[in-house]
């Protein structure tokens, strides 16, 4: 791995850890909380550093995911103080979906590199990658349903 790759990976892992702490502590990743701000900054830095990393060369799906994550975080920040009824749900969706999207390249990169010399996946199309991303999607959907229920309880 290049120096930038190592820095990018460290930032990405830190963002995921901060998001996990936020979800465990607060049940949400809220842009106005200190954990939410830290997650947002780290995830934005991870996206930005990813733009200079590419095994494929040129613009690729990983870059598109990075751009989408940045848009989701921006939308969450634009709506965080809005008072219309759906704003909080949109903010929670954006922050949670940005976390899910962070796992897509993380799963791909991890499974195509580890263990060194004999990675679990030969390429991004490998069944194990597709199955792992599907599992992550199901976890995301379950977590989102839980968060929306918690928010509806708090609004009542």
C-alpha positions, -999 to 999 in steps of 0.1 A, spaced: 0 0 0 11 35 -7 15 61 20 -17 78 9 -34 44 9 -23 38 45 -35 73 55 -68 68 37 -74 35 54 -66 49 89 -90 78 83 -117 54 70 -114 30 99 -115 59 124 -147 72 107 -164 38 110 -153 35 147 -167 69 155 -200 61 137 -203 29 157 -197 47 190 -223 73 180 -248 46 172 -242 27 204 -242 59 226 -269 80 209 -288 55 187 -281 80 158 -253 97 139 -264 133 144 -245 160 125 -249 184 154 -233 161 180 -196 160 185 -194 124 174 -215 132 143 -192 161 134 -161 140 139 -176 112 118 -186 137 91 -151 152 89 -134 119 89 -157 104 63 -153 135 41 -115 132 44 -117 95 35 -138 103 4 -114 130 -7 -83 109 -2 -100 81 -21 -102 102 -52 -64 98 -57 -64 60 -51 -75 37 -78 -65 2 -88 -87 6 -119 -74 40 -131 -97 69 -139 -132 75 -126 -147 43 -112 -176 32 -90 -156 39 -58 -153 75 -69 -190 77 -75 -197 63 -40 -173 89 -25 -192 117 -43 -226 103 -31 -213 101 5 -202 137 3 -236 147 -10 -254 128 17 -234 144 44 -240 179 29 -278 173 27 -278 161 64 -259 193 74 -283 215 54 -313 199 70 -301 194 106 -318 225 120 -349 225 98 -383 221 115 -404 204 89 -415 169 101 -395 148 76 -362 167 81 -350 146 110 -358 114 91 -339 126 61 -309 136 82 -309 102 99 -312 84 65 -284 105 50 -260 99 78 -268 62 81 -267 56 43 -233 74 41 -220 48 67 -235 19 47 -219 32 15 -185 35 33 -187 -3 39 -190 -11 1 -154 -2 -9 -142 -13 26 -155 -48 20 -142 -49 -15 -107 -37 -6 -105 -59 25 -116 -91 8 -95 -86 -23 -63 -80 -1 -66 -103 29 -51 -126 37 -20 -114 19 -10 -137 -9 -43 -156 -9 -72 -130 -6 -107 -143 0 -119 -126 -32 -102 -126 -66 -120 -94 -77 -150 -71 -69 -174 -95 -87 -166 -124 -63 -196 -140 -46 -182 -134 -11 -181 -97 -17 -216 -96 -31 -229 -117 -1 -211 -95 24 -224 -63 9 -259 -78 9 -255 -86 46 -244 -50 52 -275 -38 33 -298 -59 55 -280 -46 87 -284 -10 73 -321 -15 67 -327 -30 101 -307 -2 118 -326 24 98 -360 9 109 -348 9 145 -337 45 142 -369 57 126 -389 39 154 -368 56 180 -373 90 164 -411 85 161 -411 77 199 -391 108 206 -414 130 184 -447 118 202 
